[in-house]
Each structure stands twice: as C-alpha cells, then as structure tokens.
C-alpha cells in the first residue's frame, strides 16, 4: 500500500496535515508515502483529476498502484490510521 499526498504551500489545510502525517509515518515505518506539490506536479494533478478546491488530497493505492480510497481536506489522525490499517495488506 502507498499513499499519495497532494498539497500546496498556500493551502492552510495542507500545512495542518503535515505534522499529522509525520506522526503516522514515524509510527508506521512500513508505510510508503509520496508528497506532490499541486503547483509543481501538473502530471499528477491531471492523472488523478485533482481540483484546487479539494486540497489536501490523500490517495490510497494498493500494491498494484490501483486507487482504493481518496480523502480530501483536513482529516483527523485516527481516521487516517484506520484507513492505513484497513488497506495495509492491499
């Protein structure tokens, strides 16, 4: 499982999520995440059909790179952990 994190420097919700994800990543060293900046990664924005108003966006991918879940906005740590654990083996 992998999580794509898409955000922007000008996005206040994105800035709120950075420390939450850092905690989760520290607690779950097996978890693979990749961050993409909305403004400097137009290919990712286009590929996943992202809109500026839906930042931050978190896309959960299975081991084959297929999207299994998507979240947008500020999300509490417990919800993120539930999803990480739910999709861990996918």
Secondary structure, DSSP 4 states (H G I P E B T S, - for coil): -EEEEEE-TT-HHHHHHHHHHHHHHHH-TT-EEEEEETTT-HHHHHHTT--GGG-SEEEEE-TTS-EEEEEES---HHHHHHHHHHHTT-
